[in-house]
């Protein structure tokens, strides 16, 4: 084994798969995670993982999967990486199966597959409705093997603070904090991989966990990493609103035949089936969400006048529901108190996923900082303007296959830092200064209330419908909130697991990232995928078939654009009322 | 006060060495509240019921959907996840305490590393050759798959260990969590390659024979994993292994 080490920050699916690939290539890994890796947010993924295994002999192929992905993403995804991901998908599912993941089976004992949004083929392999949890466990077990063999050192309960970068813009390590003792440490590395997931907690209530702050991505952005397509935030159509968070009701509910309806003129109205006859309840998420939003907000047809519609499975065989959707049946029962086998579920859209993220090179997953890689939801690759359901688990795993070997190659080639101790001391000093500032905060502002204010503004203006005047006001508000952050008062001065101090640090970063998302949205004057502006209701390929790039500057995010790779499939109009091939030849 | 409120009584501890103490809180009641939203309300306004300024209560949480196991604590005397403890379904004052079988870090946060370390001891994994493409995995009968999927839902929360009379701080007993994982991996066609090693690791001190058959574990498991069936099955496998070992001598 080489003495070179690579740091992986984040122990969700992308971080674990990257770790496995690095270990297989013979290098050692320092795996940094502020939660035990089995408790990472990937456990919340429910419905399954897409792979064109053609288990039902209907002529499915990786190309069809690729075409669905690109069409579903409204042509904003770089086609090279998306195609490679779809081609690798069948191998990935087989690998997980070999690792012991308890995928549902057919009567013959083969992998069972189900339907998912934006696809006519059934290609989603699944383990009940807890596929993400089962995938995390399968990979966690493999990483534990490497840990037992001494090739992985886990830094559990350590919180990433900042990168250690030299003047050639090469990453040399990271600063972390032991949360139990609040002590800062530096860790050297020959390459660093960030796999820290999405930023949903910016919005307060979302389907994300409280741990999904986007804090690590923001720290990298503030140190010069580019952030791409930040405006593309997926709002999932079916979640149960809660007092702490909104709980996801998987798209697989519709994949297994679930129907969405509300009352219109006193009669049940199956609105998705009526408006989108070709795809019905399985339209992609951006489309379903905008439809529900329009029905509830503009038409006032939500159930009992509230912002809710039905997701109905009550007509299905309860045993089959338990076998295929047990996990979400249980969540609905436990958190709402009604039995979805008997009554329709009440749902409403909620912030769910970020298509945008850290900019990475299409071939290697390296960011614009040498030796810094980004894998999983935290990068911007594969999904374009809207992600198809069950493609996120796939992209997390696929990224591990890209990032792992490329980080190893970089680590093997890079010259060691000559002045690591000097660099490390400087970075450590900066992190210490920030915490000294936080510990000394005695102002009148309440950090939680500032977060709530930001969340309210972001949810109102940066979700389903966007208006330029409101986005401008929002940006001003975010600048104001960021200033008010300096006047927070803290109650807890302990040096043992001080969650308040850590939260105040993350809040600052969430505010910075919120501004990146907002400014990115402000600049894109068109409607595409999850980004919808009534003032500019159409897709505008001539001006905006481009990746948004945000770069840090003293005056806030600086926006530039980069060409999208459309070399394989010519962009065409996206219309789910008809078959996806029906619009071929229409330029749009 | 006319407004409806929620009362909580929380056992606190400033660090691993210090003595625990109690604090009471009273917060505004809201729709569909769970214990998590109560703890968030205390973070927003860390003041006790008697008006004394204090610090927010430390606790662990992640998914909030009862699939990650992080927010496990003792609520009104019962070990369970805070996310699925709905305020309207439980008595007040709601009494929160940290788990007792693991060392306290601060307040409601405990260190459950022992559970993860034990997974190493029993090699709770399928020994695949690697992640490269080697074709499909073994075929499984759906009914068998369904049984073992249930075992695979274990989220390492520790409820089964908290209620186990044999599992104590400082002793070696591995408990139901580990024994059930041994059953899962011994079942898997490739996982079975390590079956003998696994059985040897649960044969001696801290192993399956130390189970006192109180059957509390199966009652406490939030995922309703048939833990006592797993213990019986692994006990049977161990007995067979002992005989096998004996004949080999």
Interface residues (C-beta under 8 A of the other chain):
Chain A: X17 X20 X21 X24 X35 X36 X38 X39 X40 X41 X43 X44 X91 X94 X95 X97 X98 X99 X100 X102 X103 X104 X105 X106 X107 X108 X109 X110 X111 X112 X127 X128 X130 X133 X134 X137 X138 X141 X142 X144 X145 X147 X148 X156 X180 X209 X210 X211 X242 X243 X244 X245 X247 X248 X323 X327 X330 X331 X334 X335 X336 X337 X401 X446 X448 X449 X491 X492 X494 X496 X497 X499 X500 X503
Chain B: X14 X15 X16 X30 X31 X32 X33 X34 X36 X37 X40 X43 X44 X45 X46 X53 X54 X55 X56 X58 X60 X61 X62 X63 X64 X65 X66 X67 X68 X69 X70 X83 X84 X86 X105 X106 X109 X112 X113 X116 X119 X120 X123 X124 X125 X126 X127 X128 X130 X131 X133 X134 X135 X136 X137 X138 X139 X140 X141 X142 X145 X146 X148 X149 X152 X153 X155 X156 X185 X188 X190 X191
